[in-house]
Amino acid sequence: WFPGIPVDDSDSQYAQVVAQHINDWHPPIMAWLWSIFRLVAEGNGPMFAFHVVCYWLGFGLVAAALGRSGRPLSAWGIIGGALLPPFVTLNVIILKDVGLAATFLAAFAALFWYRIQERKIPLAVAAISSVLLCYGTLVRANAVFAVVPLLAYMIHPRWLDRPWRLLVLSVPIALSMVPIFGFLNHSVLKATPVAPIRSLEIFDITGIAFYSGDISVFGPGNVPTRQDVDDCYTPLEWDTLSPWGRCRFFWDRLAVSKAVKEVEKLDPTAVIETEPNQALTDRWGAAIGEHPFAYVRHRLAHFSSEMFRARVGGAD
């Protein structure tokens, strides 16, 4: 599958790398790593290779550790899991989600190699795992909730014996990481903040309008019509409503400050970096509060669409 399968997200992020102008619409850490990889070769190949190496290093180390500990059946089971078509198929896509999964897997495997032998983890291995965990956390916003158990496994595995306590502690620890990573993204990696949460908010509001039939959830003023919602909404993805989608007017009317003039004349990159509509988040929360069942239907429809696409090897 070399050099991997690009998608719109990875193409636009690579364009940022080439232009040397990074914003936080996509994870800045991935753009930074890609800029390093460009010293080796242009294109998707180095990022694809990084993901594949982490993937097979992770599964391979876990399988080898289980084999050395006298559990050959479990070891072959791990190899069988690594060869599952949904995993292998998704792993060839150049995407931040793959980067999260592959680096977390490799970080865990390096620790597992020593933990299963009840040996002390060398400082160098702990450092490598920490770097991989840091990258995986920065490359996907919701990874802050997944990284806490892995940190516990690295620091003191016995903490995992009390999963409910760990779960309770994970939430404040994860939330405390958010401003830290925001500082890294904007002050260290110099990424322009563009409030990418707006994509989720517009998608949810439109989904709520579709399932509730209530277009007032968009708020007063120049809002989409019911026909616009029917024509433009799909639970599969939000891209039809995006600055590069066929129904871009959803973004222009809802995501951008009213102070920005002639927004429809801006190219997609420029419109993303314009002043955001500060009222959008409140409108999003109000829409969920007014129509919670429509919100649940929208979210379940999206989840079902994603699972079906994964089963058939989609992301075409």
C-alpha positions as CSV (number, residue, x, y, z in Angstrom):
1,W,0.0,0.0,0.0
2,F,3.0,2.3,0.0
3,P,3.0,5.3,0.1
4,G,-0.5,5.1,1.8
5,I,-3.9,6.5,0.9
6,P,-4.3,10.2,1.5
7,V,-7.7,11.8,2.5
8,D,-8.8,15.4,2.4
9,D,-7.6,16.1,5.9
10,S,-4.1,14.8,5.2
11,D,-3.9,16.5,1.9
12,S,-4.8,19.9,3.4
13,Q,-2.4,19.4,6.3
14,Y,0.5,18.5,3.9
15,A,-0.3,21.7,2.0
16,Q,0.1,23.6,5.3
17,V,3.5,21.9,5.8
18,V,4.7,22.9,2.3
19,A,3.4,26.4,2.7
20,Q,5.1,26.6,6.2
21,H,1.9,28.1,7.6
22,I,0.2,25.8,10.2
23,N,-3.1,26.3,11.9
24,D,-4.8,24.1,14.5
25,W,-7.6,22.9,12.2
26,H,-5.5,19.7,12.0
27,P,-3.1,18.6,14.8
28,P,0.0,20.9,14.6
29,I,2.2,18.1,16.0
30,M,1.5,16.0,12.9
31,A,2.4,18.9,10.7
32,W,5.6,19.5,12.6
33,L,6.6,15.8,12.3
34,W,5.8,15.9,8.6
35,S,8.1,18.9,8.2
36,I,10.9,16.7,9.7
37,F,10.0,13.8,7.4
38,R,10.2,16.2,4.4
39,L,14.0,16.3,5.0
40,V,14.0,12.6,4.0
41,A,11.4,12.5,1.2
42,E,8.5,14.5,-0.1
43,G,4.9,13.2,0.0
44,N,3.0,10.7,2.2
45,G,5.6,7.9,2.2
46,P,7.5,8.8,5.4
47,M,4.3,9.4,7.4
48,F,2.9,6.1,6.1
49,A,6.1,4.3,7.0
50,F,6.1,5.8,10.5
51,H,2.5,4.6,11.2
52,V,3.2,1.1,9.8
53,V,6.4,0.7,11.8
54,C,4.7,1.8,15.0
55,Y,1.8,-0.6,14.3
56,W,3.9,-3.7,13.7
57,L,6.4,-2.8,16.4
58,G,3.5,-2.6,18.9
59,F,1.8,-5.9,17.9
60,G,5.2,-7.6,17.4
61,L,6.6,-6.7,20.8
62,V,3.4,-7.8,22.6
63,A,3.4,-11.1,20.7
64,A,7.1,-11.7,21.3
65,A,6.8,-10.9,25.0
66,L,3.8,-13.3,25.4
67,G,5.8,-16.0,23.5
68,R,8.8,-15.6,25.7
69,S,6.6,-15.9,28.8
70,G,5.3,-19.3,27.7
71,R,2.0,-18.1,26.2
72,P,2.3,-19.1,22.5
73,L,-1.5,-19.3,21.9
74,S,-1.9,-15.7,23.2
75,A,1.1,-14.6,21.1
76,W,-0.4,-16.0,17.9
77,G,-3.8,-14.5,18.9
78,I,-2.1,-11.0,19.0
79,I,-0.6,-11.6,15.5
80,G,-4.1,-12.7,14.3
81,G,-5.6,-9.5,15.7
82,A,-3.0,-7.4,13.9
83,L,-3.9,-9.1,10.6
84,L,-7.7,-8.3,11.0
85,P,-8.8,-6.7,7.7
86,P,-10.4,-3.6,9.4
87,F,-7.2,-2.8,11.3
88,V,-4.9,-3.3,8.3
89,T,-7.2,-1.4,5.9
90,L,-7.5,1.6,8.2
91,N,-3.8,1.6,8.9
92,V,-2.9,2.4,5.3
93,I,-4.8,5.7,5.5
94,I,-2.8,8.8,6.2
95,L,-4.8,10.1,9.1
96,K,-4.3,11.5,12.6
97,D,-6.5,8.8,14.1
98,V,-4.1,6.2,12.8
99,G,-1.2,8.1,14.3
100,L,-2.9,8.1,17.7
101,A,-3.6,4.3,17.6
102,A,-0.2,3.4,16.2
103,T,1.9,5.4,18.6
104,F,-0.1,4.5,21.7
105,L,0.2,0.8,20.7
106,A,4.0,1.1,20.3
107,A,4.3,3.0,23.6
108,F,2.3,0.3,25.4
109,A,4.2,-2.5,23.8
110,A,7.6,-1.2,24.8
111,L,6.4,-1.0,28.5
112,F,4.7,-4.4,28.3
113,W,7.9,-6.1,27.2
114,Y,9.4,-5.3,30.6
115,R,6.2,-5.4,32.7
116,I,5.4,-9.0,31.8
117,Q,8.9,-10.1,32.8
118,E,8.6,-8.1,36.0
119,R,11.7,-6.1,35.1
120,K,12.4,-2.5,35.8
121,I,11.7,-0.3,32.7
122,P,15.0,1.3,31.5
123,L,15.0,5.1,31.5
124,A,15.6,5.2,27.8
125,V,12.5,3.0,27.1
126,A,10.4,5.1,29.4
127,A,11.5,8.2,27.6
128,I,10.7,6.7,24.2
129,S,7.3,5.6,25.4
130,S,6.7,9.1,26.9
131,V,7.5,10.7,23.6
132,L,5.1,8.4,21.7
133,L,2.4,9.0,24.2
134,C,2.9,12.7,24.0
135,Y,2.7,12.6,20.2
136,G,-0.4,10.4,20.3
137,T,-2.1,12.7,22.8
138,L,-1.3,15.9,20.7
139,V,-2.4,14.3,17.4
140,R,-6.0,13.7,18.5
141,A,-7.9,16.1,20.8
142,N,-9.9,13.4,22.7
143,A,-6.7,11.3,23.3
144,V,-6.3,13.1,26.7
145,F,-8.9,10.7,28.1
146,A,-7.1,7.6,26.7
147,V,-3.6,8.5,27.8
148,V,-4.1,8.5,31.5
149,P,-4.4,4.7,32.0
150,L,-1.3,4.3,29.9
151,L,0.6,6.7,32.1
152,A,-0.6,4.8,35.1
153,Y,0.7,1.6,33.5
154,M,4.0,3.2,33.0
155,I,4.4,4.8,36.4
156,H,2.6,2.4,38.7
157,P,0.7,-0.5,37.2
158,R,-1.1,-1.4,40.5
159,W,-3.2,1.7,40.0
160,L,-5.0,-0.2,37.3
161,D,-6.3,-2.7,39.9
162,R,-8.8,0.0,40.9
163,P,-10.4,0.9,37.5
164,W,-13.2,2.9,38.9
165,R,-10.9,5.1,41.0
166,L,-8.7,5.5,38.0
167,L,-11.7,6.5,35.8
168,V,-12.7,9.2,38.3
169,L,-9.2,10.6,38.4
170,S,-8.8,10.4,34.7
171,V,-11.3,13.1,34.0
172,P,-9.6,16.0,36.0
173,I,-6.2,14.9,34.9
174,A,-7.2,14.8,31.2
175,L,-8.9,18.2,31.5
176,S,-5.8,19.7,33.1
177,M,-3.8,18.6,30.0
178,V,-6.0,20.6,27.6
179,P,-4.5,24.1,28.4
180,I,-1.0,22.6,28.5
181,F,-1.4,21.1,25.0
182,G,-3.0,24.4,23.9
183,F,0.1,26.2,24.9
184,L,2.3,23.7,23.1
185,N,0.3,24.0,19.9
186,H,0.0,27.8,19.8
187,S,3.1,29.0,21.6
188,V,5.7,26.3,20.8
189,L,4.6,24.9,17.5
190,K,3.3,28.4,16.4
191,A,-0.1,27.2,15.0
192,T,-2.7,29.8,14.3
193,P,-5.9,29.1,16.4
194,V,-9.0,28.7,14.2
195,A,-11.5,27.1,16.6
196,P,-12.0,23.7,14.7
197,I,-14.7,22.8,17.2
198,R,-17.0,24.8,15.0
199,S,-17.2,21.9,12.5
200,L,-18.7,19.6,15.2
201,E,-21.1,22.3,16.4
202,I,-22.4,23.1,12.9
203,F,-22.7,19.3,12.1
204,D,-24.7,18.7,15.3
205,I,-27.0,21.7,14.9
206,T,-27.8,20.7,11.4
207,G,-28.4,17.1,12.4
208,I,-30.7,18.3,15.2
209,A,-32.6,20.4,12.7
210,F,-32.9,17.5,10.3
211,Y,-34.3,15.0,12.9
212,S,-36.5,17.5,14.8
213,G,-37.7,19.5,11.9
214,D,-37.0,22.7,13.8
215,I,-34.9,25.1,11.8
216,S,-35.1,27.7,14.6
217,V,-32.1,25.9,16.2
218,F,-29.9,27.8,13.8
219,G,-30.8,31.1,15.6
220,P,-32.3,34.3,14.2
221,G,-31.1,36.0,11.1
222,N,-29.9,34.5,7.8
223,V,-30.5,30.8,8.5
224,P,-30.8,27.8,6.2
225,T,-34.2,26.6,5.2
226,R,-35.7,23.2,5.8
227,Q,-35.0,22.4,2.1
228,D,-31.4,23.4,2.6
229,V,-31.1,21.0,5.6
230,D,-32.7,18.1,3.6
231,D,-30.4,18.7,0.6
232,C,-27.2,19.2,2.5
233,Y,-27.3,17.1,5.7
234,T,-25.9,13.5,5.7
235,P,-25.1,11.6,8.9
236,L,-22.0,10.1,7.3
237,E,-19.9,13.2,7.5
238,W,-20.0,17.0,7.9
239,D,-18.0,17.9,4.8
240,T,-21.0,19.0,2.8
241,L,-21.4,21.8,5.3
242,S,-17.7,22.8,5.3
243,P,-15.8,25.6,3.6
244,W,-14.9,23.2,0.8
245,G,-18.3,21.5,0.6
246,R,-21.1,22.0,-1.8
247,C,-23.2,23.6,0.9
248,R,-20.5,26.0,2.2
249,F,-23.1,28.6,3.0
250,F,-23.8,26.8,6.3
251,W,-20.3,27.6,7.4
252,D,-20.3,31.1,6.0
253,R,-23.6,32.0,7.9
254,L,-23.0,30.1,11.1
255,A,-19.3,29.8,11.8
256,V,-18.0,33.3,10.8
257,S,-18.5,36.5,12.6
258,K,-21.0,38.9,11.1
259,A,-18.3,41.5,11.1
260,V,-16.5,39.7,8.3
261,K,-17.8,41.0,4.9
262,E,-18.0,39.2,1.6
263,V,-17.0,35.9,3.3
264,E,-18.3,33.9,0.4
265,K,-15.4,35.3,-1.8
266,L,-12.7,33.9,0.5
267,D,-11.0,30.6,-0.3
268,P,-11.5,27.7,2.2
269,T,-8.2,28.2,4.0
270,A,-8.8,31.9,4.4
271,V,-12.4,31.5,5.6
272,I,-11.3,29.0,8.3
273,E,-8.9,31.6,9.7
274,T,-11.4,34.5,9.8
275,E,-12.9,35.8,13.0
276,P,-15.3,33.1,14.4
277,N,-18.9,33.6,15.4
278,Q,-18.7,33.7,19.2
279,A,-22.4,32.8,19.6
280,L,-22.1,29.5,17.9
281,T,-21.2,27.4,21.0
282,D,-24.2,28.8,22.9
283,R,-26.4,28.0,20.0
284,W,-25.0,24.5,19.9
285,G,-25.7,23.9,23.6
286,A,-29.2,25.4,23.3
287,A,-30.1,23.1,20.3
288,I,-29.0,20.0,22.2
289,G,-31.0,21.1,25.3
290,E,-34.1,21.8,23.2
291,H,-34.1,18.6,21.2
292,P,-32.0,15.9,23.1
293,F,-33.7,13.0,21.3
294,A,-33.0,14.5,17.9
295,Y,-29.4,15.0,19.0
296,V,-29.1,11.3,20.0
297,R,-30.7,10.2,16.7
298,H,-28.2,12.3,14.8
299,R,-25.2,11.0,16.8
300,L,-26.3,7.3,16.5
301,A,-26.9,7.7,12.8
302,H,-23.4,9.1,12.4
303,F,-21.9,6.3,14.5
304,S,-23.7,3.7,12.4
305,S,-22.5,5.3,9.2
306,E,-18.9,5.3,10.4
307,M,-19.1,1.7,11.5
308,F,-20.5,0.6,8.2
309,R,-17.9,2.5,6.3
310,A,-15.2,0.8,8.4
311,R,-16.7,-2.6,7.7
312,V,-16.6,-2.2,4.0
313,G,-13.1,-0.6,4.0
314,G,-14.5,2.9,3.2
315,A,-12.8,6.3,3.4
316,D,-12.6,5.9,-0.4
